[in-house]
C-alpha cells in the first residue's frame, strides 16, 4: 500500500471514529452532559487580554483556524509547484470544482424555494471533505489509476478555496473597523516578512496570531486568518524547501488525528430522540442531502464531461468515465466543511439538527455510492 493511501485511510478512520463517538454520546445518558460541555464557557488568556467563549466556539473559531492554516499551505504548494501549477493540468479539476459548487447550491435553492428563512443555507452542500474523500478512494485502492487521486485532490483543494471565498463574502457579522485596520496591518507585516526574505518561522506565527486575534474581533470569520498566514509563509528559498513545507508536514498529524476529529466530535452528534418525520423531510435536511448526493454528482460530472467534449481539458491518464462518475460521487462527502458552513449559515441552534442530518445522510450515501462505483470500475479493468 502506498504511503499516501495508508495515510488517507487512517485519516478517514479517525474522522469516522469521532462521528460514531459523537453519535453515541449524544444518544446516551451522557447526552445532556455532552451538550453542557460544548456550551460551557472557557476563558483563555489573562485579564485584560483574556477571551471568553463557549467550548464549541473555541473549536470552530480556534482549532479550525489551524486546519485552515494547513489548507492555506496546501493551496499555496499546489498552485506553485503541485498539480495546480500547470494551467493545462489545473483546468479540468477547476472546471469540475465550479460545477461541484454551482449545481449543489442550485439543488438546495430549488428545494428551499418558498422557505425564505432557510435559503441562506445554500453554501452548505458546495463543500468537499478532502480527508474523507481521499480516505474512501484509498479504501477502494487496488486497480485505480494513480492520476485519479491527483485529480480528486486538485478538485477538492479548489473546492476548499471556493468555500473560503464564500466564508469571506457571506459570513461576516457587524464589522469593527479598528480590528479590521489591525488585521490589515498584520497582513501587510506578513507580506513584508515574505518579501524581505525572512526565513524563520517564529515571526510569521507571532504576527499570524495577532492577525487571528484581530480578525476574530473584527466580525470577519477568524479561520480566514489561518488561510492568510498559510499563503504568506515562504514555500522555498534558494531552491531549498521553505518553512511552509516544514510547517505543513508538522501540522498534518495534529490536524488529521486531533483537530478534525475534535471538530467532528463537537459538531456531529445528533440526538436521535429529537429526529422525527418533520426533521427528516425538512427542506434544510433534504436540500443539503440532495445537494451533496445529486448536486455534486451532476455538477462535477457534467462540467467535466462538457470540458472534455469542448477540448478545454483531457481526462487524466488511465481514467475512464466510470472512474469520473465515482469521483464525482465522492466529492459529495461534504462532512467537515459542510458542517462548518452549516454552523455559519445558521448560527442559532434551531436548525443544527437538520443541518447535521442532511450532511451525514448526503455524505454517507455519497461515500458508499462512490466506493461501490469505483470498485466496479476497477474490477471491470481487471
Helices and strands as residue ranges (DSSP letters): H 3-26, H 31-39, E 41-44, E 51-54, H 55-57, I 58-63, H 64-80, H 87-111, G 116-126, H 130-140, H 146-170, H 177-195, H 201-218, H 223-232, E 236-237, E 240-241, H 243-254, I 255-259, H 260-267, G 272-274, H 277-280, H 283-290, I 291-295, H 296-309, H 321-330, H 335-345, G 349-351, H 352-381
